[in-house]
Amino acid sequence: MTRRNSSLSDLQRPARQVASHPWIDPLARFGYAAKGTVYFVVGLLAAQAAFTTGGRTTDTSGALTTIIQQPFGILLLVLVTIGLIGYAIWRAVQTLFDPEHAGQERSPKRIVQRLGYGFSAIAYSGLALTAIKLILGTETREGNATQDWTARFMAQPFGRWLVGLAGLVVIGVGLSYLFQAYQARFQQHFKQHQMSQTERRWAKWLGQFGIAARGVVFGMIGLFLVLASLHANAREARGLGGALATLAQQPFGSWLLGIVALGFIAYSIYSLIEARYRRIIRPE
């Protein structure tokens, strides 16, 4: 038993060394703030579309385009881009070194979670690349990236099966977000001793509302991928913006879209709370 514990300690030491590096903490916190900014723009535009005559449903890439169109937009987008890169790096660190759970026994649940961190790192790296292209003025193509990628996969051998499987996985992610919102265990990642009772209460409520909104939208995106696979029609695939637009087209669509939009705004504020109070590495 002692030898096993010593071996685990040897494996955990690199994780702590990487996570405790001076640049990891500010990069991670800046990353959470940047992610919150992007979701705030998505939620604000969707809320305007639901409750006023302005606004529009868009995805995270559309949010970046909106940011750069504002006064001092390039400067704002540069800051957001740095944050997105930082967030992608932090997710990669979580994937490779598992700093928040060092010292705990490896389990299938933990492996799945780390795989999720890996996909998140890839997704936010792609979003950061889109932001860089916007800053350089080379991102000029308009289109539906979700449908484009779906069409490419479906053109491959067993492509329809892969798209359908991806849809089921995304539905699973959406359900897991709803479960997370219900359990509210995300609070264990906060430095609660530094938070007031009011801050803890708002962090819980905003986190539950925001994570549940993401769960609903991810479930819809996954369902559209499954339908695209079943009907062999990539045009049936929808990304974030398409899922929000579909909500708006339903009976009581303005209310449905408005609730999810407010959920995204709640998630953006929750992300800012994470930037301030999240524990980047679990203490000894």
N, C-alpha and C positions, 0 to 999 in steps of 0.2 A: 504493500500500500504506500509506503514511504517513497519507494522508487517511482511508483506511478505519479504520485503528487509532485515529485521532483521533476519528472519528465514534463508534466503539464505546466509547471512553473517555467521551465525552459522555453516552452512553446509560447507562453503568454508574455514573456519578457519583451520580444520584438513588438508585439501589439502595443504594449504600454509605451515603449520607446517611440514608436511612430506617432501614436495618438497624443503623446505629451510633447511632441516637437512644437517649438514656439509658434510656428506659422499655421498649425492645424486648427487651433482654437479660433483665431480670428477669421480664417477662411470659412470654417463651418458656420460660424455665426453670421458672417456677411452673406453666406449662401442661403441660409434660412430667410434672411431679410429680403434678398433678391427674389426668391421663390414667392414670398408673400406679396411682393410688389407686382409680380406678373399675375398672380391670381386675383389681386385686387382690381387690376385693369380689366381682366376677363369678367369678373363679377359685376363691376361698375357698368361696363358696356351692356351686359345682359340685363341688369336691373333697369337701365335707361330704356332699353328696348321693350321691357315688360310693362313699365309704369308710365313712360312718356313717349313722345313721338320721335325722340332721338335714340342713339345707341344702336347696337347690333350684336348679334351672336357671333363670337369668334373663338379661336383657340389660342394657345399660348404664343404661337408664332404671330398671330394677328395682334396680340397684346404688345409684342415687341415693336411691330409696325406703328401702332398707336403711340407708343412712348416716343419714338424717334420723330414723330410729327409734332410734338409739343415744343413750346419755347425751350431752348437749351436741350433739345431732344437728344442730340448726339452725345452730349456730356452725360445726360441721365442714362442713356442706353449703355454707354461705356461702363458706368458704375454697376448697372444691372448685369452686364456681361461678365465683369470680374466676379461678381457674386455667384453667377451661374456656374462659372468655371470652378470657383471655390466649393460650391455645393456638389458638383460632379466629382471633384477630388475627394471630398469627405465621404461620399457614398462609396467610392472606390476603396477608401481606407476601411470603411465598415465591412465591405465585401471581403477584403483580403485578410484583415487582421482582427475583425470582430472586437473592437476596443471596448464597447459598452457592455459586453458580456464576458470579458476575459475572466477566467477562473470558474466559469460554469461549464457543466458537462455538455458536450456536443450532442445534439438531438436532431431528428428529422425536421422538427419545427424550426430550429435555429438555422439549419441548412437552407430551408425554403426561404426564410427571412433574408439570409445573406444573398441568395440568388435574386430576390426582389431588389435588394440594394444594388446589385450589379446591373440589373435592367434599368434602374433609376439613374445610375451613373451614365449609362449609354444614352438614355433619353435626354438628360440635361446637358450632356456633352453636345448632342445634336442641336439642342436649343441654343446653346452658347455659340455654336458654329453659325447658326442662322442669324444670331445677333451680330456677329462679326461681319458677316456678308452685308447686312443692312448698314452697318457703320461705314463699310468700304464702298457701298453703293453697287455691289455686285449681285444682290438678291432682288431680281426684277421679275422672276417668273411667278405667275399666279396659277393656283391650281389646288387640287385636293390631294394632299400628301397621303392620306390614309387610303384613298381609292387607288392612287398610283402604286403604292406598295402592295396593296391587296392584289391588283392586277398582275404585278410582277410575280408574286408568289403563286398565284393560280395558274400562271403559264408554265410552271415547273412541274416535273413529275410528282404526283401525289400532292400537288399544290392546294387543291380544294380541301384535302384532309388537314393539311398544315394550317390553313386559314381557319377551318372549323375548330381545330385544337386550340389555336391562339385565341379564338373567341371564347371558348370554354374557360381558358386560363384567365382571361380578362374578367369574365363574369365572376370567377372565383375570387379575383382580387377585389372586385366591387363588394361581394358578400363579406369578405374579410374586413373591409373598411367599415361596413355596417356593424359588424360584430365588435370591432375596435371602438366604434362610437358608443355602442351599448355598454361595453365593459369599462370604458374610460381608463384603461390601464396606462395610457400614454402619460398620465400624471407622474408615474414613477421615474420618468426621465428628467423631471424638473428638479431644480435646487429649491425645494419647497421651503426650506428653512430661511431662504432669502426673500420669500414672497409673503405678502400680507394675506390675510384671510380673504379679502375682497379680490385680490389678484388670483388666488388659487381658484376661487369660485368662478370668476370670469374665464380663466384659462380652461377649466373643465367644460363649461357651457359652450364656449366658442369652439373648442376642439371637437366636442361631440357633434355640434351642428355642422361644422365645416367638413369633418371627415365623413359624416353621413351623406352630405351633398356630393362629395367626390364618389362615394360608394354607389349612389344612384346613377351618376353619369358613367362611371366605369362599367356598371352592369349593362347600361344601354349600349355602350360602344361594343362590348363583347357580344351582345345579342345581335347587333347589326352585322358583325363579322360572321357569326354562325349563319345568319340568313343569307349573306353573300355567298358563303360556301355551299349551302344547300341549293341555292338557285343558280350557282355558277355565274354570278353577276357582281363584278367588283363595284359597280355603281351603288349597290345597296350598302356598302361599308360606310360608316360614319366615324369621324373623329370627334374631338371635344366640341368644336363649333357646330358640327352637324347634329350631334346629340342635343345640344341646347336649342338649335333651330327646330328640331323635331318636337321637343317639349312645347315650344311656342305654338305649334300647329295643332295641338290636341285640344279637346274641349277644356275650357278653363285654362287654356295655354298660358295666358298672361300671368295667372296666379302660380301655375306650376313653375314657369320660367323664373318668376320673381322670387319664389322661395329658394330655388336652387342658386340663383344669383346672389341672394343674401347669404346663403350658405358658403359660397365662394368668398364673399367679402369677410365672413366670419373666419374662414380658414386662413385668409391673408393676415388677419390680426393675430390669429393663433400662431402663425409662422413667425410673426414679429416677437411674440412672447417666447417662442422657442429660441429665437436669436438672442434674447436677453437672458433667459433662465435655464435653457437646456443644459444638462450635464453631459459634456462631450465625452468624458471617459468615466466609467464606473470606478469609484474609489476602492482602495484595498479593503 
